């Protein structure tokens, strides 16, 4: 859940998937979406069961440059009000609770993501990684119900924020 202080409006300032999974020895990408106005704020990815004491694995500067720390990278894409975290060479020990965060004065905006590292064989061969609204690795799009729901919710939110028009979505 997103951490909120004061008003319920802050609950919509940052969102991400509740769960994400990737194959053992493979990689995992997570997208965290934020409201307009937070483009130049520091974004981060941290690990820990409690939001108060999570350990920051990687963070952005105020630019869109990719920042990397060990096997984890983060990139803020201001145009789409989204930052993407990629974890590479996944190990079983990478499973756990992580947080998408935005550093700000007072309390940071945070939302939790449960990360699972799965046995890799079937995922290496058949799993594709969904980044933004496109597929990568040349695989055919195979939308399961979780991905479909995420896409539908994302598109609805983008339209509510009036960030995209229908012709852009049609071309994806």
ChimeraX attribute file (.defattr): number of C-alpha atoms within 10 A of each C-alpha:
attribute: neighborCount
match mode: 1-to-1
recipient: residues
	/A:1	14
	/A:2	19
	/A:3	17
	/A:4	18
	/A:5	13
	/A:6	7
	/A:7	7
	/A:8	10
	/A:9	9
	/A:10	14
	/A:11	17
	/A:12	14
	/A:13	20
	/A:14	23
	/A:15	23
	/A:16	23
	/A:17	19
	/A:18	14
	/A:19	14
	/A:20	16
	/A:21	19
	/A:22	26
	/A:23	23
	/A:24	21
	/A:25	16
	/A:26	17
	/A:27	19
	/A:28	22
	/A:29	19
	/A:30	24
	/A:31	21
	/A:32	24
	/A:33	23
	/A:34	22
	/A:35	16
	/A:36	15
	/A:37	10
	/A:38	18
	/A:39	21
	/A:40	15
	/A:41	15
	/A:42	16
	/A:43	28
	/A:44	26
	/A:45	29
	/A:46	20
	/A:47	22
	/A:48	15
	/A:49	15
	/A:50	12
	/A:51	21
	/A:52	10
	/A:53	10
	/A:54	15
	/A:55	15
	/A:56	15
	/A:57	18
	/A:58	19
	/A:59	25
	/A:60	22
	/A:61	16
	/A:62	14
	/A:63	15
	/A:64	16
	/A:65	12
	/A:66	15
	/A:67	17
	/A:68	17
	/A:69	11
	/A:70	9
	/A:71	13
	/A:72	20
	/A:73	21
	/A:74	27
	/A:75	23
	/A:76	29
	/A:77	16
	/A:78	17
	/A:79	10
	/A:80	16
	/A:81	18
	/A:82	22
	/A:83	25
	/A:84	21
	/A:85	23
	/A:86	16
	/A:87	20
	/A:88	18
	/A:89	14
	/A:90	22
	/A:91	18
	/A:92	13
	/A:93	8
	/A:94	15
	/A:95	17
	/A:96	14
	/A:97	19
	/A:98	26
	/A:99	29
	/A:100	29
	/A:101	26
	/A:102	25
	/A:103	15
	/A:104	12
	/A:105	6
	/A:106	7
	/A:107	12
	/A:108	16
	/A:109	24
	/A:110	28
	/A:111	24
	/A:112	25
	/A:113	23
	/A:114	16
	/A:115	21
	/A:116	21
	/A:117	21
	/A:118	18
	/A:119	15
	/A:120	15
	/A:121	12
	/A:122	10
	/A:123	15
	/A:124	15
	/A:125	10
	/A:126	10
	/A:127	17
	/A:128	19
	/A:129	17
	/A:130	18
	/A:131	12
	/A:132	15
	/A:133	10
	/A:134	9
	/A:135	15
	/A:136	11
	/A:137	9
	/A:138	7
	/A:139	12
	/A:140	11
	/A:141	13
	/A:142	12
	/A:143	12
	/A:144	8
	/A:145	9
	/A:146	11
	/A:147	13
	/A:148	12
	/A:149	12
	/A:150	13
	/A:151	16
	/A:152	12
	/A:153	12
	/A:154	17
	/A:155	17
	/A:156	12
	/A:157	14
	/A:158	17
	/A:159	13
	/A:160	10
	/A:161	11
	/A:162	9
	/A:163	13
	/A:164	13
	/A:165	10
	/A:166	9
	/A:167	8
	/A:168	8
	/A:169	10
	/A:170	7
	/A:171	6
	/A:172	8
